[in-house]
C-alpha cells in the first residue's frame, strides 16, 4: 500500500482520492480551506495544510488541478521536498510540452514523473471506472498500476511522458464534437415533432450511440446543466488542442467550430455549467428557447 499526498480536491479529485483510501492506501489530502478540509474528512482522508510536509512523507504525490499554471505552481512548492525514488503523478489535463518540462525537473530531483489524465467525468470518478491514459516509462507505469486500478477501469500506457496529455487532448475534441452533434440532433428532432426520449433511445442503440449520448442525453432533454465537467474547463482543454494543432501545422475545422461555440458560452457567463449546455446555445441559435 502506498503513502500518497493528494493535491486537488475538486469535482474529480475528491472521489478519486476517496477511492484510493478505500483501496487501502494511506491518502493525505492537501487542503487550503476549511471547506476543503471538511470534504476531505468526510471522505475518510487524512488532512495536511502544508504541501511540502505532506509530500516529504509520501511515496507518491498526485496532482489533480485545473490548468498548467496550477500544476507548475504546486511543483515549484513541492520540488525540493520530494523524496528520492518518489513518484509524481499528474492527473490533470494540461499542456503536453509543459508536462515534458515538469518531468525533467522532477527527474533532476531524483523522482519519477507520470502524466495520467482521465476521462469519465464526475460519475466515473465516483464509481472508480475512469479511463486513464498514462505517459511515462514502462517501469514507472507498472509500479503505479495498483493506484490507477483503484480509480479507473480502462488504464492504458500510451507512450513516454507527455503522451497521456496528447491522448487526452484528442479525447476532449471528440467529446466536445459529440456533445455538439447530440445538441443539434435534439434541436432537429424537436423541430420535426419527434418524441425526444424515444428518439434518443433508438439512436443510442445503433451506430450513432455513444457514451456521451448515454450519460448526457437525459440531462440535456431536461435542461439539467449542473456541472459534471464545466464549460470553462472544456474551453481550456480545447485551447490545448488548438495549440498542439498549430504546432503541428494541422487543419482541424470541426474542432475549430466547436471550440468557438464553447468559448461563446464561457464569454457570456455560462462557463460554470456542464459542457452539455452546448444545447442552450444551439437552441438559441435556432430560436427554440
ROLO-471091 format. One line per field, with one value per residue (C-alpha): residue number from 0; residue in one letter; x, y, z. Coordinates in pm, 1 decimal. Example, Ala and Ser with C-alpha at 12.3 -4.5 7.8 and 13.67 -1.06 7.14 Angstrom:
% residues 2
lumfi = [0 1]
drendren = [A S]
c1 = [1230.0 1367.0]
c2 = [-450.0 -106.0]
c3 = [780.0 714.0]
//
This chain:
% residues 289
lumfi = [0 1 2 3 4 5 6 7 8 9 10 11 12 13 14 15 16 17 18 19 20 21 22 23 24 25 26 27 28 29 30 31 32 33 34 35 36 37 38 39 40 41 42 43 44 45 46 47 48 49 50 51 52 53 54 55 56 57 58 59 60 61 62 63 64 65 66 67 68 69 70 71 72 73 74 75 76 77 78 79 80 81 82 83 84 85 86 87 88 89 90 91 92 93 94 95 96 97 98 99 100 101 102 103 104 105 106 107 108 109 110 111 112 113 114 115 116 117 118 119 120 121 122 123 124 125 126 127 128 129 130 131 132 133 134 135 136 137 138 139 140 141 142 143 144 145 146 147 148 149 150 151 152 153 154 155 156 157 158 159 160 161 162 163 164 165 166 167 168 169 170 171 172 173 174 175 176 177 178 179 180 181 182 183 184 185 186 187 188 189 190 191 192 193 194 195 196 197 198 199 200 201 202 203 204 205 206 207 208 209 210 211 212 213 214 215 216 217 218 219 220 221 222 223 224 225 226 227 228 229 230 231 232 233 234 235 236 237 238 239 240 241 242 243 244 245 246 247 248 249 250 251 252 253 254 255 256 257 258 259 260 261 262 263 264 265 266 267 268 269 270 271 272 273 274 275 276 277 278 279 280 281 282 283 284 285 286 287 288]
drendren = [X X X X X X X X X X X X X X X X X X X X X X X X X X X X X X X X X X X X X X X X X X X X X X X X X X X X X X X X X X X X X X X X X X X X X X X X X X X X X X X X X X X X X X X X X X X X X X X X X X X X X X X X X X X X X X X X X X X X X X X X X X X X X X X X X X X X X X X X X X X X X X X X X X X X X X X X X X X X X X X X X X X X X X X X X X X X X X X X X X X X X X X X X X X X X X X X X X X X X X X X X X X X X X X X X X X X X X X X X X X X X X X X X X X X X X X X X X X X X X X X X X X X X X X X X X X X X X X X X X X X X X X X X X X X X X X X X X X X X X X X X X X X X X X X X]
c1 = [0.0 133.4 157.5 3.0 -14.5 -314.9 -335.0 -655.4 -990.2 -1227.2 -1525.9 -1298.1 -1012.9 -1212.9 -1379.2 -1052.4 -869.0 -1152.9 -1127.6 -754.0 -821.1 -1092.5 -845.1 -623.5 -370.6 -271.9 -403.2 -327.5 -525.4 -351.2 -616.1 -620.0 -960.4 -1192.5 -1449.1 -1191.9 -1085.0 -1446.3 -1492.2 -1167.8 -1257.5 -1599.2 -1423.6 -1205.3 -883.1 -604.8 -556.2 -246.2 -219.3 145.6 202.1 577.3 543.2 283.5 490.0 806.7 647.4 484.5 585.1 360.9 233.9 -79.1 -199.1 -547.8 -561.0 -742.7 -467.3 -97.9 -6.1 -167.3 46.1 356.2 287.5 247.1 566.2 754.6 627.8 699.4 1001.6 1265.3 1052.4 1026.4 1190.4 1442.5 1266.6 922.0 676.8 479.1 160.4 -15.7 -374.3 -474.2 -542.1 -263.5 -23.0 194.0 501.4 489.3 442.5 770.4 945.6 790.5 906.9 1264.0 1261.5 1119.9 1379.7 1656.3 1523.7 1560.9 1189.1 977.9 702.2 389.6 120.3 -209.8 -509.1 -850.6 -1182.9 -1520.9 -1644.7 -1769.3 -1971.7 -1667.5 -1457.7 -1716.8 -1763.3 -1391.1 -1432.4 -1231.9 -1034.1 -673.1 -422.7 -70.9 255.4 587.9 845.0 738.9 876.5 720.3 379.9 391.8 478.1 183.8 -70.2 -230.2 -306.2 -465.5 -670.2 -825.1 -950.7 -1020.1 -1129.6 -954.8 -587.9 -360.6 7.1 5.8 374.8 650.9 588.8 356.9 171.1 -110.7 -179.4 -176.6 -430.8 -646.0 -646.5 -777.2 -1036.4 -1160.4 -1209.7 -1412.6 -1627.1 -1697.6 -1783.8 -2008.7 -2197.8 -2249.8 -2385.1 -2621.2 -2740.2 -2804.0 -2983.8 -3213.8 -3299.3 -3367.0 -3584.0 -3784.8 -3842.8 -3995.4 -4222.1 -4044.6 -4077.9 -3740.1 -3677.0 -3781.3 -3579.6 -3261.0 -3323.7 -3333.9 -3042.5 -2842.0 -2898.0 -2741.5 -2415.3 -2473.1 -2484.7 -2210.7 -2110.5 -2192.1 -2546.8 -2583.5 -2457.5 -2571.4 -2886.5 -3144.5 -2989.4 -2988.0 -3353.4 -3440.0 -3207.7 -3013.3 -2671.3 -2526.0 -2153.8 -2004.9 -1742.6 -1754.2 -1759.2 -1474.1 -1252.3 -1350.0 -1263.3 -920.2 -880.0 -976.4 -716.7 -459.9 -585.0 -561.4 -202.2 -97.0 -263.7 -97.7 241.1 196.2 50.7 -279.8 -619.0 -898.0 -1205.4 -1474.8 -1262.5 -1225.2 -1601.6 -1695.5 -1415.0 -1575.1 -1915.8 -1771.7 -1584.4 -1900.6 -2084.6 -1796.0 -1770.2 -2135.0 -2112.3 -2210.3 -1863.9 -1974.3 -2236.6 -2181.1 -2042.6 -2374.3 -2504.5 -2388.2 -2755.6 -2856.7 -2663.6 -2777.1 -3141.1 -3094.8 -2930.1 -3244.8 -3499.3 -3601.0 -3563.1]
c2 = [0.0 343.0 656.5 926.8 1306.5 1410.8 1772.7 1894.2 1800.6 1924.6 1755.7 1479.1 1481.3 1423.5 1096.1 978.2 1034.1 863.4 556.3 533.7 543.2 277.4 56.7 66.4 330.8 597.0 917.8 1262.7 1541.3 1876.1 2139.5 2519.9 2595.6 2476.7 2372.4 2150.2 2008.9 1919.7 1744.3 1551.4 1445.3 1319.3 1115.8 948.5 1123.0 1247.8 1623.1 1837.9 2214.3 2212.1 2056.8 2027.3 1843.4 1604.5 1531.0 1486.8 1192.4 1037.1 769.0 926.7 1280.6 1304.1 1632.4 1684.6 2055.4 2282.7 2405.7 2408.9 2709.5 2540.4 2228.8 2440.7 2634.9 2314.7 2167.1 2484.3 2439.4 2068.9 2000.1 2029.0 1825.1 1519.1 1205.1 1040.0 748.4 900.3 938.3 1243.0 1155.6 1446.6 1350.9 1699.0 1788.6 2026.0 2112.0 1821.6 2035.5 2180.4 1828.0 1715.6 2009.5 1925.5 1565.2 1677.1 1892.9 1612.7 1370.4 1613.1 1585.2 1206.5 1127.7 973.1 1151.2 1019.5 1214.7 1031.9 1244.9 1086.5 1069.5 968.2 1275.4 1304.0 980.6 787.1 932.4 842.4 488.3 430.2 346.9 625.4 583.5 669.5 744.9 719.4 861.8 752.4 474.6 110.1 51.0 362.4 286.7 -72.8 41.5 284.6 40.3 -55.1 312.6 353.6 38.1 194.2 488.3 353.2 63.7 132.6 200.2 224.1 310.7 530.9 622.4 829.4 1127.0 1377.5 1112.3 1097.2 1466.2 1429.2 1145.6 1344.9 1640.1 1411.0 1274.9 1623.3 1726.2 1408.3 1469.6 1832.8 1746.1 1461.8 1681.7 1948.5 1695.9 1550.0 1905.8 1967.1 1633.4 1724.7 2059.3 1886.8 1617.7 1869.3 2088.8 1791.0 1684.5 1359.0 1215.2 1305.4 1036.5 761.0 911.7 923.3 570.2 422.3 635.0 518.5 155.5 199.7 316.1 670.4 551.2 686.6 728.2 1097.6 1016.7 758.7 982.4 1324.7 1260.6 1264.9 1569.1 1757.0 1673.8 1802.1 2103.0 1998.0 2151.1 2107.0 2070.5 1726.4 1894.2 2270.9 2451.5 2677.6 2373.4 2229.3 2563.3 2534.9 2181.0 2284.1 2558.7 2284.3 2103.5 2427.0 2487.2 2132.1 2150.6 2481.5 2344.8 2053.3 2264.6 2077.5 2187.1 2067.9 2257.8 2086.5 2123.1 2494.3 2536.9 2364.1 2549.7 2880.6 2764.8 2658.6 2987.8 3182.6 3018.3 3088.4 3451.4 3517.8 3378.8 3013.1 2872.4 2718.3 2499.6 2144.4 2113.0 1961.8 2320.7 2346.0 2259.1 2600.1 2789.5 2558.7 2613.5 2988.9 2999.1 2833.1 3034.7 2727.5 2888.4]
c3 = [0.0 -94.8 114.2 -103.0 -88.1 -298.0 -417.3 -582.5 -425.9 -693.3 -854.6 -982.1 -731.6 -414.9 -524.5 -679.0 -350.3 -164.4 -387.7 -321.3 53.5 26.4 -159.0 148.5 52.1 303.0 149.5 288.5 125.3 98.3 170.8 167.2 318.9 592.1 332.7 160.7 497.2 577.3 242.2 287.7 638.2 527.6 258.2 518.6 422.0 643.8 617.7 571.7 531.8 421.6 79.2 126.9 456.3 312.8 3.3 206.7 386.7 78.4 -169.0 -431.4 -491.1 -707.7 -854.3 -998.5 -1081.5 -1327.5 -1558.9 -1647.4 -1428.1 -1126.9 -1172.4 -1221.9 -900.9 -699.5 -843.4 -751.8 -398.3 -354.3 -574.8 -303.6 -61.6 -286.6 -154.0 -385.1 -550.9 -505.0 -792.5 -903.3 -1093.0 -1258.0 -1340.7 -1451.3 -1813.2 -1916.2 -2195.9 -2318.4 -2384.0 -2033.4 -1897.5 -2051.7 -1887.3 -1549.1 -1584.4 -1647.3 -1335.6 -1122.5 -1260.8 -1159.2 -802.7 -815.9 -855.9 -1130.8 -1321.2 -1491.7 -1672.5 -1633.2 -1731.8 -1701.2 -1880.9 -1747.8 -1566.3 -1210.0 -1234.3 -1349.9 -1070.5 -806.7 -937.5 -987.6 -1356.1 -1517.3 -1836.2 -1753.5 -2029.9 -1891.0 -2020.3 -1871.7 -1862.3 -1859.1 -1509.6 -1357.0 -1509.6 -1386.4 -1033.5 -1028.5 -1175.7 -839.2 -779.0 -1119.4 -1067.4 -756.8 -963.4 -1309.5 -1525.2 -1856.5 -1788.9 -2091.3 -2117.6 -2427.3 -2456.7 -2295.4 -2068.2 -2235.9 -2435.3 -2181.3 -2234.1 -2612.5 -2594.4 -2350.9 -2591.2 -2865.6 -2622.4 -2542.4 -2901.6 -2964.4 -2655.3 -2744.3 -3102.5 -2990.7 -2743.3 -3007.8 -3256.7 -2993.9 -2924.3 -3294.0 -3326.0 -3035.3 -3196.5 -3529.3 -3371.8 -3172.0 -3477.8 -3659.1 -3372.2 -3285.7 -2936.6 -2793.1 -2528.3 -2764.8 -3049.3 -2842.2 -2718.1 -3065.1 -3186.6 -2886.5 -2984.7 -3326.9 -3477.7 -3352.3 -2992.1 -2767.3 -2405.6 -2441.9 -2551.0 -2274.7 -1994.0 -2110.5 -2311.5 -2031.4 -1863.5 -2193.2 -2259.6 -1911.4 -1933.2 -1624.2 -1663.1 -1315.7 -1375.7 -1410.5 -1629.4 -1659.6 -1992.6 -1878.5 -1829.7 -2165.2 -2323.9 -2163.6 -2297.2 -2647.7 -2623.7 -2559.6 -2871.2 -3068.0 -2955.4 -3042.4 -3383.8 -3459.8 -3357.3 -3596.9 -3878.6 -3874.4 -4007.3 -3774.1 -3898.6 -3689.6 -3378.0 -3450.8 -3487.7 -3162.5 -2982.6 -3080.6 -2956.9 -2621.2 -2588.3 -2671.9 -2382.1 -2145.2 -2260.6 -2188.6 -1836.0 -1874.3 -1806.3 -1476.3 -1645.6 -1763.9 -2116.2 -2222.8 -2205.0 -2565.1 -2618.8 -2479.8 -2743.4 -3022.4 -2923.4 -2904.8 -3248.7 -3381.5 -3181.5 -2983.0 -2639.0]
//
